[in-house]
């Protein structure tokens, strides 16, 4: 696809279809051709030919009407047998094969272009547009392909409006109608009431009122500020999440983190259109009332103790501050056909960001066991562990030829030095309202296992789940959607929009959106390449500081943070040199760019001390490695201070462990050498 026009007057794209994927499927009804354009979109009228489609979400300018047309350039004919018919999403469960024999006795010529129902996301009007460039003649074994065409979208409006994208961190729309902001500008100011990140604490007083919890929460806020997020913490007397989020929208929030399990912060029930039952989850809290497209990602630390909270904070900071995460995903699939097939599509897709995959399919052989999977965690630090298949509250059920279930207890066999992001695309593994501890909670609460876990709270549909799983990786590796919460909701929105016209099974994509829980920090930034360390020089003046990055690094942000965890300023820098005004006597500032380890400094204006935050010794540390001055845990080569209720674990490396300069361990702190 080549974009020819994308502005307030219209959107025009030239499309060339160069080839088709053709997978042969055989069953008792005969031999069929399952066609694909390398995407998940297709016609979904059950029993009718599942011809591939090309779907696009189009942003509609304010006060405009949209019209869509296709200019046909060239048709070509291919000889082909029976095209595989669209199936019920429950094919894997009920084993019934659906085919409408009447449809296959005549020519099948669907509309070339369809326009879905208009919706709104973050104040942006939009609609899905679907193009099906095929005409199918089953009695002649012939498929006509519109191999070259132009999609034209025209906006008729009363006046030309200068459009501004609501938030440049999001990648819902590929067209450039909503322009990005200018460079070298301050995106946050200490004088603004608006903020990015709402943290809602719903915990018993015995946890939330303790000094230990408040200090740990402060540490988390400081780290998030160093990553560029202005946070606000509330501990409401009555937990009404929908009402709170609705009120706080006026302050421009982009993310919400719920701290507490379902006993203190209940899941929101919504209706499953296909089964007339209630789905409980957090996704609905982020929706504008009456829509199915969430505009605010909701994450959750489902904790039951201070130790749970401590582990989740520590793992979040360790992941984002780690220079040793491999850009590899482990694809684990249940032995039944739809699941390895889904993972194969993920594995064989060409991505803009090169990425590695390691597969463990339950039908490969008897060697694919739980031990086979857990032993692999000692080989690489897998960035993502993706499971596709059947699931229970605390297990991936009967997933391999040996009949094993991968249960919550397997966490004890996973390399404790490494925490990954888990995509558990299966039923029930995220059901935090269950009477037993679900898999999501086990893996996130532990001091190892998962830094974050996406899992469903109830039963979910096979086909929509497959599409959602595939879209997750395409959003991450092709569309540059790096934040965990954004990745979750934008993948669901794309999945929902893939069903432009609601067919018999067309509601399932929205149903699974409400079911999936984002167990972790919604602002967590996923690595998509091996992390690189930033080198820079810092030069203080009377009232300003100049940062000069080595190797001419550009396109980074400078985040200035108070010692209490408030984001004072966030500046996007388009050049390697950037100067900012000194905001306070003591503060932190960081250099951030995707796939670079944040470079953090502490500045004391009174003593004119600047301490860069780096360390190079070969050691393994659990929990946050050091605490510097007023609560920030970072890799640090200067004086090491372990504060009360903090822990430092050191394991000997190949060249030993060296701690330079001063070392202090205050009363109530733990220092352990293994």
C-alpha positions as CSV (number, residue, x, y, z in Angstrom):
1,X,0.0,0.0,0.0
2,X,1.3,3.5,-1.0
3,X,-0.4,6.5,0.6
4,X,-1.0,9.2,-2.1
5,X,-2.9,11.6,0.1
6,X,-3.7,12.0,3.8
7,X,-5.0,15.3,5.0
8,X,-8.2,17.1,6.1
9,X,-9.7,16.8,2.6
10,X,-9.2,13.1,2.0
11,X,-7.3,9.9,2.2
12,X,-6.1,8.1,-1.0
13,X,-4.0,4.9,-1.1
14,X,-2.7,2.9,-4.0
15,X,-3.0,-0.9,-3.3
16,X,-1.2,-3.7,-5.2
17,X,-2.0,-7.3,-4.5
18,X,1.1,-9.2,-5.5
19,X,0.2,-12.7,-4.3
20,X,-1.9,-14.9,-2.1
21,X,-1.2,-17.4,0.7
22,X,-3.0,-20.6,-0.1
23,X,-3.2,-23.3,2.6
24,X,-4.8,-26.6,1.7
25,X,-7.3,-27.9,4.3
26,X,-8.8,-31.4,4.0
27,X,-11.8,-32.9,5.8
28,X,-14.8,-35.1,5.3
29,X,-16.4,-32.5,3.0
30,X,-13.4,-32.4,0.6
31,X,-10.3,-30.3,-0.1
32,X,-10.5,-26.5,0.5
33,X,-8.2,-23.5,-0.1
34,X,-7.8,-21.3,2.9
35,X,-6.7,-17.9,1.4
36,X,-4.9,-15.0,3.1
37,X,-3.2,-11.8,2.2
38,X,-0.9,-12.2,5.2
39,X,-3.4,-10.4,7.4
40,X,-6.2,-11.7,9.6
41,X,-9.1,-9.9,7.9
42,X,-11.6,-11.9,5.9
43,X,-15.4,-12.3,5.1
44,X,-17.0,-14.0,8.1
45,X,-20.5,-15.1,7.0
46,X,-20.6,-18.6,8.4
47,X,-20.5,-21.3,5.7
48,X,-19.7,-18.8,2.9
49,X,-16.3,-18.3,1.2
50,X,-13.9,-16.7,3.6
51,X,-12.3,-14.4,1.1
52,X,-9.5,-12.1,2.4
53,X,-10.1,-8.4,2.9
54,X,-7.9,-5.4,3.4
55,X,-9.2,-3.3,6.3
56,X,-8.2,0.2,7.4
57,X,-9.3,2.4,10.2
58,X,-9.9,5.9,8.9
59,X,-9.9,9.1,11.0
60,X,-12.7,11.5,10.1
61,X,-12.1,15.2,10.6
62,X,-14.5,17.3,12.7
63,X,-17.7,18.5,11.0
64,X,-17.0,16.3,8.0
65,X,-18.9,13.6,6.1
66,X,-17.0,10.6,4.7
67,X,-17.5,9.0,1.3
68,X,-15.5,5.9,0.2
69,X,-14.9,4.5,-3.3
70,X,-12.6,2.2,-5.2
71,X,-11.0,2.9,-8.6
72,X,-10.5,-0.5,-10.3
73,X,-7.2,-0.7,-12.3
74,X,-6.6,-4.4,-13.2
75,X,-8.3,-7.8,-12.6
76,X,-6.6,-11.1,-13.0
77,X,-8.0,-14.7,-13.0
78,X,-6.6,-17.6,-11.1
79,X,-7.5,-21.3,-11.3
80,X,-8.6,-22.5,-7.9
81,X,-10.8,-25.2,-6.3
82,X,-13.2,-24.6,-3.4
83,X,-12.4,-21.7,-1.1
84,X,-12.5,-22.6,2.6
85,X,-15.8,-21.3,4.2
86,X,-15.9,-19.1,7.2
87,X,-16.5,-21.1,10.4
88,X,-18.0,-20.6,13.8
89,X,-15.6,-19.2,16.3
90,X,-16.3,-22.4,18.3
91,X,-15.0,-24.8,15.6
92,X,-12.3,-26.1,17.9
93,X,-14.8,-27.0,20.6
94,X,-17.8,-28.5,18.8
95,X,-15.9,-29.9,15.8
96,X,-18.9,-29.0,13.4
97,X,-17.8,-27.9,9.9
98,X,-20.1,-25.4,8.3
99,X,-20.6,-25.0,4.6
100,X,-23.5,-23.3,2.7
101,X,-23.9,-25.6,-0.3
102,X,-26.3,-23.2,-2.0
103,X,-23.7,-20.4,-2.0
104,X,-21.1,-22.6,-3.7
105,X,-23.5,-23.4,-6.6
106,X,-23.5,-19.8,-7.8
107,X,-21.1,-16.9,-8.4
108,X,-20.0,-15.2,-5.2
109,X,-19.4,-11.5,-5.8
110,X,-19.2,-9.6,-2.6
111,X,-19.2,-5.7,-2.5
112,X,-15.8,-4.4,-3.2
113,X,-15.9,-1.8,-0.4
114,X,-17.8,-1.7,2.9
115,X,-17.9,1.0,5.6
116,X,-18.5,0.1,9.2
117,X,-20.3,1.9,11.9
118,X,-18.8,5.3,12.9
119,X,-17.3,5.4,16.4
120,X,-15.2,7.7,18.6
121,X,-11.8,7.1,20.2
122,X,-10.1,9.8,22.3
123,X,-12.4,12.4,20.7
124,X,-11.4,11.2,17.2
125,X,-14.3,10.1,14.9
126,X,-13.4,7.1,12.9
127,X,-14.8,4.2,10.9
128,X,-13.5,0.9,9.6
129,X,-13.3,0.5,5.8
130,X,-13.0,-3.0,4.3
131,X,-12.0,-3.8,0.7
132,X,-12.6,-7.3,-0.7
133,X,-10.7,-7.4,-4.0
134,X,-12.1,-10.8,-5.2
135,X,-14.9,-12.3,-7.3
136,X,-15.3,-16.1,-6.9
137,X,-16.8,-18.5,-9.4
138,X,-16.9,-21.9,-7.6
139,X,-18.5,-23.8,-10.5
140,X,-15.7,-22.7,-12.8
141,X,-12.9,-23.2,-10.2
142,X,-12.0,-19.5,-10.9
143,X,-11.0,-16.7,-8.7
144,X,-10.8,-13.1,-10.0
145,X,-8.4,-10.8,-8.2
146,X,-8.4,-7.0,-8.3
147,X,-4.6,-6.9,-8.2
148,X,-4.3,-3.1,-8.6
149,X,-6.7,-0.4,-7.3
150,X,-6.9,2.9,-5.5
151,X,-9.0,3.4,-2.3
152,X,-10.4,6.9,-2.2
153,X,-11.8,8.5,1.0
154,X,-13.2,12.0,0.6
155,X,-14.1,14.4,3.5
156,X,-16.7,17.0,2.7
157,X,-16.9,19.7,5.3
158,X,-17.9,23.3,5.9
159,X,-14.4,24.6,6.6
160,X,-10.8,23.4,6.7
161,X,-9.9,22.6,10.3
162,X,-6.4,22.5,11.6
163,X,-6.3,19.1,13.2
164,X,-4.2,18.0,16.1
165,X,-3.7,14.4,17.2
166,X,-4.8,14.0,20.8
167,X,-1.7,12.2,22.0
168,X,1.3,11.5,19.9
169,X,2.3,8.4,21.9
170,X,-0.6,6.4,20.4
171,X,-0.6,4.7,17.0
172,X,-4.3,4.0,16.3
173,X,-4.3,5.8,13.0
174,X,-1.7,5.4,10.3
175,X,-2.9,8.3,8.2
176,X,-1.4,11.7,9.0
177,X,-4.7,13.7,9.3
178,X,-3.8,14.1,13.0
179,X,-0.4,15.8,12.9
180,X,2.3,15.3,15.6
181,X,3.4,18.2,17.8
182,X,6.5,20.3,17.2
183,X,10.0,19.2,18.4
184,X,12.1,20.7,21.2
185,X,8.9,21.6,23.1
186,X,7.9,21.1,26.7
187,X,5.1,18.6,26.9
188,X,4.7,18.9,30.7
189,X,5.0,21.7,33.2
190,X,4.9,21.8,36.9
191,X,2.2,24.5,36.7
192,X,-0.2,22.3,34.8
193,X,-3.1,20.5,36.5
194,X,-3.2,18.0,33.7
195,X,-1.4,14.7,34.2
196,X,-0.9,11.4,32.3
197,X,-1.2,8.6,34.8
198,X,-3.8,8.0,37.5
199,X,-3.0,5.5,40.2
200,X,-6.0,4.3,42.2
201,X,-5.1,2.5,45.5
202,X,-7.7,0.1,46.7
203,X,-6.1,-1.8,49.6
204,X,-6.8,-2.5,53.3
205,X,-5.5,0.1,55.7
206,X,-3.1,-2.4,57.1
207,X,-1.2,-2.2,53.8
208,X,-1.8,1.2,52.3
209,X,-1.2,3.3,55.5
210,X,2.2,1.8,56.3
211,X,5.5,3.7,55.8
212,X,6.8,0.8,53.7
213,X,4.0,1.0,51.2
214,X,4.2,4.7,50.9
215,X,7.9,4.6,50.3
216,X,7.6,1.9,47.7
217,X,4.8,3.8,46.0
218,X,7.0,6.9,46.0
219,X,9.8,4.9,44.4
220,X,7.4,3.7,41.7
221,X,6.2,7.3,41.0
222,X,9.8,8.6,40.7
223,X,10.6,5.9,38.2
224,X,7.5,6.6,36.1
225,X,8.4,10.3,36.2
226,X,11.9,9.5,34.9
227,X,10.1,7.6,32.1
228,X,8.1,10.7,31.3
229,X,4.8,10.3,33.1
230,X,3.1,12.7,35.5
231,X,1.3,10.7,38.1
232,X,-1.5,11.3,40.5
233,X,-2.4,8.9,43.4
234,X,-5.8,8.7,44.9
235,X,-7.1,6.4,47.7
236,X,-10.9,6.8,47.5
237,X,-13.1,6.0,50.4
238,X,-15.6,4.3,48.1
239,X,-14.2,2.5,45.0
240,X,-16.3,3.5,42.0
241,X,-13.8,3.2,39.2
242,X,-16.0,4.2,36.3
243,X,-17.1,7.4,38.1
244,X,-13.5,8.3,39.1
245,X,-12.1,7.7,35.6
246,X,-15.0,9.7,34.1
247,X,-14.3,12.7,36.4
248,X,-10.5,12.5,35.8
249,X,-10.8,12.5,31.9
250,X,-11.1,16.3,32.1
251,X,-7.5,16.3,33.4
252,X,-6.2,14.6,30.3
253,X,-5.3,11.2,31.7
254,X,-3.9,8.6,29.3
255,X,-3.4,5.6,31.7
256,X,-4.9,4.2,34.9
257,X,-3.3,1.7,37.3
258,X,-5.5,-0.1,39.8
259,X,-3.6,-1.3,42.9
260,X,-5.6,-4.0,44.6
261,X,-7.4,-7.3,44.0
262,X,-11.0,-7.8,43.1
263,X,-12.1,-7.9,46.8
264,X,-11.2,-4.2,47.0
265,X,-11.5,-3.1,43.4
266,X,-14.2,-5.1,41.7
267,X,-14.2,-6.1,38.1
268,X,-16.8,-4.3,35.9
269,X,-19.4,-6.7,34.4
270,X,-20.5,-6.3,30.8
271,X,-22.7,-8.5,28.5
272,X,-21.3,-11.2,26.2
273,X,-23.5,-10.7,23.1
274,X,-23.0,-14.3,21.9
275,X,-23.9,-16.2,25.0
276,X,-26.0,-13.8,27.1
277,X,-23.7,-14.0,30.1
278,X,-21.7,-11.3,31.9
279,X,-18.0,-10.8,31.3
280,X,-16.1,-9.2,34.1
281,X,-13.0,-7.2,33.5
282,X,-11.2,-3.8,33.6
283,X,-11.3,-2.9,29.9
284,X,-14.8,-1.3,30.3
285,X,-13.4,1.2,32.8
286,X,-11.5,2.8,30.0
287,X,-14.4,3.1,27.6
288,X,-16.4,6.2,26.9
289,X,-19.9,5.3,28.0
290,X,-21.7,3.4,25.3
291,X,-18.7,2.5,23.2
292,X,-16.7,-0.8,22.8
293,X,-13.4,0.9,22.0
294,X,-11.5,1.8,25.1
295,X,-9.6,5.1,25.0
296,X,-7.8,4.8,28.3
297,X,-5.7,1.6,29.0
298,X,-6.4,0.1,32.4
299,X,-3.7,-1.9,34.2
300,X,-3.8,-3.6,37.5
301,X,-1.5,-4.8,40.3
302,X,-3.7,-7.5,41.7
303,X,-2.0,-7.8,45.1
304,X,-2.9,-9.2,48.5
305,X,0.1,-8.1,50.5
306,X,2.9,-5.6,50.7
307,X,5.3,-8.2,49.4
308,X,3.2,-8.6,46.3
309,X,3.3,-4.9,45.6
310,X,7.0,-4.7,46.3
311,X,7.7,-7.5,43.8
312,X,5.6,-5.9,41.1
313,X,7.3,-2.5,41.5
314,X,10.7,-4.1,41.6
315,X,10.2,-6.2,38.5
316,X,8.7,-3.2,36.5
317,X,11.7,-1.0,37.3
318,X,14.2,-3.9,36.7
319,X,12.6,-4.6,33.3
320,X,12.7,-1.0,32.0
321,X,16.2,-0.5,33.4
322,X,17.6,-3.8,32.1
323,X,20.3,-3.9,29.4
324,X,20.1,-7.7,29.0
325,X,16.7,-8.5,27.6
326,X,16.7,-10.6,24.4
327,X,14.3,-9.5,21.6
328,X,12.9,-13.0,21.4
329,X,9.4,-14.4,22.0
330,X,8.7,-17.9,23.1
331,X,5.6,-19.2,21.3
332,X,3.9,-22.0,23.2
333,X,0.8,-23.6,21.6
334,X,-1.7,-26.2,22.7
335,X,-1.5,-29.4,20.6
336,X,-4.9,-28.9,18.8
337,X,-4.6,-27.6,15.2
338,X,-5.9,-24.0,15.6
339,X,-3.2,-23.0,18.1
340,X,0.1,-24.0,16.5
341,X,-1.4,-22.6,13.2
342,X,-1.9,-19.2,15.0
343,X,1.6,-19.2,16.4
344,X,3.0,-20.2,13.0
345,X,1.4,-17.1,11.5
346,X,3.1,-15.0,14.2
347,X,6.4,-16.7,13.6
348,X,6.4,-16.4,9.8
349,X,5.3,-12.8,9.5
350,X,7.8,-10.3,8.2
351,X,8.1,-7.4,10.8
352,X,9.5,-4.0,10.5
353,X,11.4,-4.6,13.7
354,X,13.5,-7.8,13.4
355,X,12.5,-10.2,16.1
356,X,13.4,-13.8,17.1
357,X,11.0,-16.6,17.9
358,X,11.4,-19.9,19.6
359,X,8.5,-22.4,19.4
360,X,7.1,-25.1,21.7
361,X,4.1,-26.7,20.1
362,X,2.3,-29.4,22.1
363,X,1.8,-31.5,19.0
364,X,5.5,-31.5,17.9
365,X,6.5,-34.7,19.8
366,X,6.8,-36.1,23.3
367,X,9.9,-34.1,23.9
368,X,7.8,-30.9,24.2
369,X,7.1,-30.9,27.9
370,X,6.8,-28.5,30.8
371,X,10.5,-29.1,31.6
372,X,11.4,-28.4,28.0
373,X,9.8,-25.0,28.3
374,X,11.1,-24.0,31.7
375,X,14.7,-25.0,30.9
376,X,14.6,-22.6,27.9
377,X,14.2,-19.7,30.3
378,X,17.8,-20.3,31.4
379,X,19.0,-20.0,27.9
380,X,17.7,-16.6,26.9
381,X,16.0,-13.7,28.7
382,X,12.8,-14.0,26.6
383,X,11.1,-10.6,26.2
384,X,7.7,-12.2,25.6
385,X,6.3,-15.6,26.5
386,X,3.2,-16.2,24.4
387,X,0.8,-19.1,25.0
388,X,-2.1,-19.9,22.7
389,X,-4.5,-22.6,23.6
390,X,-6.9,-23.9,26.3
391,X,-6.6,-22.5,29.8
392,X,-8.0,-22.8,33.3
393,X,-7.8,-20.4,36.2
394,X,-4.3,-21.6,37.2
395,X,-3.1,-23.6,34.2
396,X,-2.5,-24.0,30.5
397,X,-4.6,-27.1,30.3
398,X,-3.5,-30.5,28.8
399,X,-1.4,-28.6,26.3
400,X,1.1,-31.3,25.0
401,X,1.1,-34.8,23.7
402,X,2.1,-36.0,27.1
403,X,-1.2,-34.7,28.6
404,X,0.6,-32.2,30.9
405,X,-0.9,-29.0,32.1
406,X,1.4,-26.0,32.7
407,X,0.2,-24.9,36.2
408,X,0.9,-22.0,38.4
409,X,3.4,-24.1,40.3
410,X,5.7,-24.2,37.3
411,X,6.8,-20.7,38.3
412,X,9.2,-22.3,40.7
413,X,11.0,-24.0,37.8
414,X,11.4,-20.7,35.7
415,X,14.8,-18.9,35.9
416,X,14.3,-16.5,38.8
417,X,16.7,-14.0,37.4
418,X,14.5,-13.1,34.5
419,X,11.0,-11.7,34.3
420,X,9.1,-11.6,30.9
421,X,5.9,-10.2,29.6
422,X,3.3,-13.0,29.3
423,X,0.6,-13.1,26.7
424,X,-1.8,-15.8,27.9
425,X,-4.3,-16.0,25.1
426,X,-6.5,-18.6,26.7
427,X,-9.6,-18.8,28.8
428,X,-9.8,-18.0,32.5
429,X,-6.0,-17.5,33.3
430,X,-6.7,-13.9,34.3
431,X,-9.7,-14.6,36.4
432,X,-8.7,-12.7,39.6
433,X,-12.3,-13.0,40.9
434,X,-11.9,-16.8,41.2
435,X,-12.0,-18.4,44.6
436,X,-8.4,-19.7,43.9
437,X,-5.3,-17.7,43.0
438,X,-5.3,-17.4,39.2
439,X,-2.3,-17.7,36.9
440,X,-2.0,-14.0,36.4
441,X,-1.7,-13.3,40.1
442,X,0.7,-16.1,40.7
443,X,3.1,-15.0,38.0
444,X,3.0,-11.3,38.8
445,X,2.9,-11.4,42.6
446,X,6.0,-13.6,42.8
447,X,9.5,-12.2,43.0
448,X,10.2,-13.8,39.6
449,X,8.0,-15.0,36.7
450,X,6.2,-12.2,35.0
451,X,6.7,-8.5,35.0
452,X,3.2,-8.3,33.4
453,X,0.6,-10.8,32.4
454,X,-2.3,-10.4,30.0
455,X,-5.0,-13.0,30.6
456,X,-8.8,-13.5,30.2
457,X,-11.2,-13.5,33.1
458,X,-13.6,-16.0,31.5
459,X,-14.2,-18.3,28.5
460,X,-13.3,-16.7,25.1
461,X,-13.7,-17.4,21.4
462,X,-11.1,-19.3,19.4
463,X,-11.1,-17.3,16.1
464,X,-11.2,-13.9,17.7
465,X,-8.5,-15.0,20.1
466,X,-6.3,-16.1,17.2
467,X,-6.7,-12.7,15.5
468,X,-6.0,-10.8,18.7
469,X,-2.8,-12.7,19.3
470,X,-1.5,-12.1,15.8
471,X,-2.4,-8.4,16.0
472,X,-0.6,-8.0,19.3
473,X,2.7,-8.8,17.6
474,X,1.9,-6.7,14.5
475,X,1.1,-3.7,16.6
476,X,4.3,-4.1,18.6
477,X,6.7,-4.8,15.8
478,X,5.1,-3.1,12.8
479,X,3.1,-0.2,14.2
480,X,5.6,0.8,17.0
481,X,3.0,0.5,19.8
482,X,5.4,-0.1,22.7
483,X,3.4,0.6,25.9
484,X,1.7,-2.5,27.3
485,X,-1.7,-0.8,27.9
486,X,-1.7,0.8,24.5
487,X,-0.7,-2.5,22.9
488,X,-3.6,-4.3,24.6
489,X,-6.4,-1.8,23.8
490,X,-5.2,-0.9,20.3
491,X,-5.0,-4.6,19.3
492,X,-8.5,-5.1,20.6
493,X,-9.7,-2.1,18.6
494,X,-8.1,-3.4,15.5
495,X,-9.6,-6.8,16.0
496,X,-13.1,-5.2,16.5
497,X,-12.7,-3.1,13.4
498,X,-11.7,-6.1,11.4
499,X,-15.3,-7.1,11.6
500,X,-16.5,-4.1,9.7
501,X,-19.9,-5.6,9.0
502,X,-21.2,-7.7,12.0
503,X,-21.8,-11.2,10.9
504,X,-23.1,-14.1,12.9
505,X,-19.8,-14.2,14.9
506,X,-19.0,-10.6,14.5
507,X,-19.5,-9.6,18.2
508,X,-16.8,-11.9,19.5
509,X,-13.9,-9.5,19.1
510,X,-15.6,-6.9,21.3
511,X,-16.5,-9.7,23.8
512,X,-12.9,-10.8,24.3
513,X,-11.8,-7.2,24.6
514,X,-13.9,-6.9,27.8
515,X,-12.5,-10.2,29.0
516,X,-8.8,-9.6,28.9
517,X,-7.1,-8.2,32.0
518,X,-3.9,-6.2,31.7
519,X,-2.0,-7.5,34.8
520,X,0.8,-5.0,35.1
521,X,1.9,-1.4,34.6
522,X,0.0,-0.1,31.5
523,X,2.9,2.3,30.8
524,X,5.5,-0.5,30.7
525,X,7.7,0.0,27.7
526,X,8.4,-3.2,25.8
527,X,11.8,-3.7,24.3
528,X,11.8,-4.4,20.6
529,X,15.5,-4.7,20.1
530,X,18.5,-5.5,22.3
531,X,18.8,-2.5,24.7
532,X,21.5,0.1,24.1
533,X,23.1,2.2,26.8
534,X,23.2,5.9,26.4
535,X,26.4,7.9,26.9
536,X,26.2,11.6,27.6
537,X,28.1,14.6,29.1
538,X,26.3,17.1,31.3
539,X,27.5,20.7,31.8
540,X,25.9,22.8,34.6
541,X,25.7,26.6,34.4
542,X,24.3,29.2,36.8
543,X,20.7,28.6,35.9
544,X,20.7,25.8,33.4
545,X,22.1,22.4,32.5
546,X,23.2,21.3,29.0
547,X,23.1,17.7,28.0
548,X,25.2,16.5,25.0
549,X,24.6,12.9,24.0
550,X,27.4,10.9,22.4
551,X,27.1,9.3,18.9
552,X,24.8,12.2,18.0
553,X,21.8,10.6,19.6
554,X,18.6,12.5,18.6
555,X,14.9,12.1,19.1
556,X,15.1,11.5,22.9
557,X,13.2,13.0,25.8
558,X,14.6,14.8,28.9
559,X,12.5,14.2,32.0
560,X,13.0,16.4,35.0
561,X,11.7,15.0,38.3
562,X,11.4,16.3,41.9
563,X,12.8,14.3,44.8
564,X,9.2,13.6,45.7
565,X,8.4,11.9,42.4
566,X,6.6,14.8,40.6
567,X,7.4,15.2,36.9
568,X,8.4,18.9,36.5
569,X,9.2,19.0,32.8
570,X,9.4,16.6,29.9
571,X,11.2,17.9,26.8
572,X,11.5,16.3,23.4
573,X,14.9,16.9,21.9
574,X,15.5,16.6,18.2
575,X,19.2,17.3,18.4
576,X,22.0,15.7,20.3
577,X,22.4,18.8,22.5
578,X,19.7,20.1,24.7
579,X,19.6,22.8,27.4
580,X,17.0,23.2,30.2
581,X,16.5,25.6,33.1
582,X,17.3,24.4,36.6
583,X,13.9,23.9,38.3
584,X,14.8,23.3,42.0
585,X,17.6,22.9,44.5
586,X,17.6,19.1,44.2
587,X,16.1,17.0,41.4
588,X,16.6,14.1,39.1
589,X,16.6,14.1,35.3
590,X,16.8,11.3,32.8
591,X,17.5,10.7,29.1
592,X,15.0,8.4,27.5
593,X,14.6,6.8,24.0
594,X,12.9,3.6,22.9
595,X,15.3,0.6,23.1
596,X,17.8,2.6,25.1
597,X,18.4,2.1,28.8
598,X,17.4,5.3,30.6
599,X,20.3,7.4,31.7
600,X,19.6,9.0,35.1
601,X,21.3,11.9,36.9
602,X,20.9,13.5,40.3
603,X,21.6,17.2,40.8
604,X,22.1,19.1,44.0
605,X,22.3,22.8,43.3
606,X,23.4,23.7,46.8
607,X,26.6,21.6,46.5
608,X,26.7,21.8,42.7
609,X,26.9,18.0,42.7
610,X,26.0,16.0,39.6
611,X,26.0,12.2,39.9
612,X,25.5,10.1,36.8
613,X,23.7,6.9,37.4
614,X,25.7,4.0,35.8
615,X,27.2,0.7,36.8
616,X,29.2,-1.9,34.9
617,X,30.1,-4.6,37.4
618,X,29.2,-8.2,36.4
619,X,26.7,-9.1,39.1
620,X,23.1,-10.3,39.3
621,X,20.7,-8.3,41.5
622,X,17.1,-9.0,42.6
623,X,14.7,-6.3,43.6
624,X,16.0,-2.8,43.0
625,X,19.7,-2.7,43.1
626,X,20.5,0.6,45.0
627,X,18.8,3.5,46.5
628,X,20.3,6.9,45.8
629,X,19.4,9.8,48.1
630,X,15.7,10.4,48.1
631,X,14.2,7.2,47.0
632,X,15.3,6.4,43.4
633,X,16.5,2.9,42.8
634,X,19.0,2.8,39.9
635,X,22.2,1.2,38.6
636,X,24.8,3.4,40.4
637,X,28.6,3.6,40.6
638,X,28.7,6.2,43.4
639,X,28.0,5.9,47.1
640,X,25.6,3.0,47.8
641,X,22.9,3.5,50.4
642,X,20.4,0.8,51.3
643,X,17.4,2.3,53.0
644,X,15.1,0.7,55.6
645,X,12.7,-1.9,54.2
646,X,14.9,-2.1,51.1
647,X,16.9,-5.1,49.9
648,X,20.1,-5.5,47.9
649,X,20.9,-9.0,46.6
650,X,24.3,-9.6,44.9
651,X,25.4,-12.8,43.2
652,X,29.0,-13.3,42.2
653,X,29.7,-12.8,38.5
654,X,32.4,-14.3,36.3
655,X,34.8,-11.4,37.3
656,X,33.7,-11.0,40.8
657,X,31.6,-8.1,42.3
658,X,33.1,-4.7,43.0
659,X,31.5,-1.9,45.0
660,X,33.4,1.3,44.6
661,X,33.5,4.3,47.0
662,X,31.2,4.5,50.0
663,X,28.8,1.8,51.2
664,X,26.1,2.2,53.8
665,X,23.4,-0.2,55.1
666,X,20.9,1.6,57.3
667,X,19.0,0.0,60.1
668,X,16.1,-2.1,58.8
669,X,17.8,-2.7,55.4
670,X,18.9,-6.1,54.0
671,X,22.2,-6.7,52.2
672,X,22.8,-10.3,51.1
673,X,25.7,-11.7,49.1
674,X,25.0,-15.1,47.4
